[in-house]
Amino acid sequence: MAEGSNYDYLFKVVLIGDSGVGKSNLLSRFTRNEFNLESKSTIGVEFATRSINVDGKTVKAQIWDTAGQERYRAITSAYYRGAVGALLVYDIAKHATYVNVTRWLKELRDHADTNIVIMLVGNKSDLKHLRAVPTDEAKTFASENGLSFIETSALDASNVESAFQTILTDIYRIVSAKSLESSTSNIEPPKESISVGITQDTKQQQGKTCC
């Protein structure tokens, strides 16, 4: 268990979307390689973790899953707090869940950090014969809204690894670029403290001259 603390980055990623689109099974498939056909609606919030390797660094993903039902909406702000990534999930066989993506996206924009990395996920790709949402349509919607896009199946595990690997890599590249920026701009702050010191000194000097 001690290995769990050996990571370079910890990223919180939230799963959002309507109830029944397979969020919990995406979570269990990625973190435990399990799929449960009898999966019941998630009540409240749960999360699981898994570490992956990105560019030679160990990235630990803390993935949060919540119920898509309206009555659990009160938890939104706490749920999104600190999240650097979001998987916005719909069911390719249920058009209504895709229509609601717009509402979920608005909620993300309202509650989450403005720089959150968002991936649109069309889940249940194994249900090809029941497909109600054309891949191209979803792909276009994603590109128009600045989201990455993938179709997955938690049932047969297709693209689940790929979805999480992609979003975590995107987050890592943004975060590591930012920390590089801030480490170079860290040369700046001391100037402020020096200038503050100078003003205090000059005040003291003025005080001396005036008396």
C-alpha positions as CSV (number, residue, x, y, z in Angstrom):
1,M,0.0,0.0,0.0
2,A,2.9,2.3,0.6
3,E,3.4,2.5,-3.2
4,G,0.2,4.6,-3.4
5,S,2.1,7.6,-2.0
6,N,4.8,7.4,-4.6
7,Y,3.5,9.7,-7.3
8,D,4.7,12.9,-9.0
9,Y,1.2,14.4,-9.7
10,L,-2.3,13.9,-8.3
11,F,-5.1,14.9,-10.6
12,K,-8.8,15.0,-9.7
13,V,-11.0,14.0,-12.6
14,V,-14.8,14.1,-12.4
15,L,-17.3,11.9,-14.3
16,I,-20.5,13.7,-15.3
17,G,-23.5,12.9,-17.4
18,D,-27.0,11.5,-17.1
19,S,-27.8,8.6,-14.8
20,G,-27.4,5.2,-16.5
21,V,-24.8,6.2,-19.1
22,G,-22.2,4.0,-17.5
23,K,-20.0,6.4,-15.5
24,S,-19.6,4.0,-12.6
25,N,-18.6,1.1,-14.9
26,L,-16.1,3.3,-16.7
27,L,-14.6,4.1,-13.3
28,S,-14.5,0.4,-12.2
29,R,-13.2,-0.7,-15.6
30,F,-10.3,1.7,-15.4
31,T,-9.4,1.5,-11.8
32,R,-10.2,-2.2,-11.1
33,N,-10.7,-3.7,-14.5
34,E,-14.2,-4.7,-13.4
35,F,-17.7,-4.4,-15.0
36,N,-20.9,-5.1,-13.2
37,L,-24.1,-5.7,-15.3
38,E,-26.1,-5.3,-12.1
39,S,-24.6,-1.8,-11.4
40,K,-27.1,0.3,-9.5
41,S,-27.4,4.1,-9.6
42,T,-24.6,5.8,-7.5
43,I,-26.0,7.5,-4.5
44,G,-24.0,10.6,-3.5
45,V,-20.4,10.5,-4.5
46,E,-17.7,7.8,-4.7
47,F,-14.1,7.9,-6.0
48,A,-11.4,5.5,-6.9
49,T,-7.7,6.0,-7.8
50,R,-5.2,4.6,-10.2
51,S,-1.7,5.6,-11.1
52,I,-0.4,5.7,-14.7
53,N,2.9,6.7,-16.3
54,V,3.0,9.9,-18.4
55,D,6.3,11.0,-19.9
56,G,8.2,9.1,-17.3
57,K,6.3,10.6,-14.4
58,T,3.8,8.8,-12.1
59,V,0.4,10.4,-12.4
60,K,-2.2,9.4,-9.8
61,A,-5.7,9.9,-11.0
62,Q,-8.4,10.4,-8.4
63,I,-11.6,9.8,-10.3
64,W,-14.9,11.0,-8.8
65,D,-18.3,9.6,-9.8
66,T,-21.7,10.9,-8.8
67,A,-25.3,10.3,-9.6
68,G,-26.6,12.0,-12.7
69,Q,-30.1,12.4,-11.1
70,E,-31.3,15.9,-10.5
71,R,-31.9,15.3,-6.8
72,Y,-28.2,15.1,-6.1
73,R,-27.4,18.4,-7.7
74,A,-26.7,20.1,-4.3
75,I,-23.3,18.5,-4.2
76,T,-22.1,20.2,-7.4
77,S,-19.7,22.9,-6.1
78,A,-17.9,20.6,-3.7
79,Y,-17.8,17.9,-6.4
80,Y,-16.1,20.1,-9.0
81,R,-13.7,21.8,-6.5
82,G,-10.1,21.1,-7.4
83,A,-11.0,19.1,-10.5
84,V,-8.5,19.5,-13.4
85,G,-10.3,17.1,-15.8
86,A,-13.8,16.0,-16.6
87,L,-15.2,13.1,-18.6
88,L,-18.6,14.1,-19.9
89,V,-20.4,10.9,-20.7
90,Y,-23.4,10.0,-22.8
91,D,-24.9,6.7,-24.0
92,I,-24.5,6.3,-27.8
93,A,-27.8,4.3,-27.8
94,K,-29.9,7.0,-25.9
95,H,-30.2,10.2,-27.8
96,A,-31.6,12.1,-24.8
97,T,-28.4,11.6,-22.9
98,Y,-26.5,13.2,-25.7
99,V,-28.9,16.2,-25.9
100,N,-28.3,16.7,-22.2
101,V,-24.5,17.0,-22.8
102,T,-25.1,20.7,-23.5
103,R,-26.6,21.2,-20.0
104,W,-23.8,19.3,-18.3
105,L,-21.3,21.4,-20.2
106,K,-23.0,24.6,-19.0
107,E,-22.8,23.2,-15.4
108,L,-19.1,22.5,-15.8
109,R,-18.5,26.0,-17.1
110,D,-20.5,27.4,-14.2
111,H,-18.9,25.4,-11.4
112,A,-15.5,24.1,-12.4
113,D,-12.2,25.8,-13.0
114,T,-12.1,27.7,-16.3
115,N,-9.0,25.7,-17.4
116,I,-10.5,22.3,-16.7
117,V,-9.7,19.7,-19.5
118,I,-12.9,18.2,-20.8
119,M,-13.4,15.0,-22.8
120,L,-16.7,14.0,-24.4
121,V,-17.2,10.3,-24.1
122,G,-19.8,8.3,-26.1
123,N,-20.1,5.2,-23.9
124,K,-21.6,1.8,-24.8
125,S,-20.0,1.6,-28.2
126,D,-20.7,-2.1,-28.1
127,L,-24.4,-1.3,-28.8
128,K,-23.7,-0.6,-32.4
129,H,-27.1,-2.0,-33.6
130,L,-28.9,0.5,-31.2
131,R,-26.8,3.5,-32.1
132,A,-28.8,6.7,-31.8
133,V,-26.0,9.3,-31.8
134,P,-23.8,9.4,-35.0
135,T,-20.1,9.5,-34.2
136,D,-19.5,12.4,-36.6
137,E,-22.2,14.5,-35.0
138,A,-20.6,14.1,-31.5
139,K,-17.1,14.7,-33.0
140,T,-18.3,18.0,-34.5
141,F,-20.0,19.1,-31.3
142,A,-16.8,18.3,-29.4
143,S,-14.5,20.3,-31.7
144,E,-16.9,23.2,-31.7
145,N,-16.8,23.3,-27.9
146,G,-13.0,22.7,-27.5
147,L,-13.4,19.2,-26.1
148,S,-11.5,16.0,-27.0
149,F,-13.7,13.1,-28.0
150,I,-13.7,9.3,-27.8
151,E,-16.2,6.4,-27.9
152,T,-15.8,3.7,-25.3
153,S,-17.3,0.5,-24.0
154,A,-17.0,-0.2,-20.3
155,L,-18.6,-3.6,-21.1
156,D,-15.9,-4.8,-23.6
157,A,-13.3,-2.4,-22.3
158,S,-12.6,-0.8,-25.6
159,N,-11.0,2.6,-25.4
160,V,-11.4,2.9,-21.7
161,E,-7.7,2.9,-21.0
162,S,-7.2,5.2,-24.0
163,A,-9.8,7.7,-22.7
164,F,-8.2,8.1,-19.3
165,Q,-4.7,8.0,-20.6
166,T,-5.5,10.8,-23.1
167,I,-7.1,13.1,-20.6
168,L,-4.5,12.5,-18.0
169,T,-1.7,13.1,-20.5
170,D,-3.4,16.4,-21.7
171,I,-3.7,17.5,-18.0
172,Y,-0.1,16.6,-17.3
173,R,1.2,18.5,-20.3
174,I,-0.8,21.6,-19.4
175,V,0.2,21.5,-15.7
176,S,3.9,20.7,-16.3
177,A,4.0,23.6,-18.8
178,K,2.4,25.9,-16.3
179,S,4.8,24.9,-13.5
180,L,7.6,25.5,-15.9
181,E,6.2,29.0,-16.6
182,S,5.7,29.7,-12.9
183,S,9.2,28.5,-12.1
184,T,10.7,31.0,-14.6
185,S,8.4,33.8,-13.5
186,N,9.3,33.0,-9.9
187,I,12.3,35.3,-10.6
188,E,9.8,38.2,-10.5
189,P,8.1,38.2,-7.0
190,P,11.3,39.1,-5.0
191,K,11.3,42.5,-6.7
192,E,8.0,43.3,-5.0
193,S,9.3,42.4,-1.6
194,I,12.5,44.5,-2.3
195,S,10.4,47.4,-3.4
196,V,8.2,47.1,-0.2
197,G,11.4,47.1,1.8
198,I,12.6,50.2,0.1
199,T,9.4,52.1,0.7
200,Q,9.6,51.2,4.4
201,D,13.3,52.3,4.5
202,T,12.5,55.6,2.8
203,K,9.7,56.2,5.2
204,Q,12.1,55.6,8.1
205,Q,14.7,57.9,6.4
206,Q,12.0,60.6,5.9
207,G,11.1,60.2,9.5
208,K,14.7,60.7,10.5
209,T,15.1,63.8,8.3
210,C,11.9,65.4,9.5
211,C,12.8,65.1,13.2
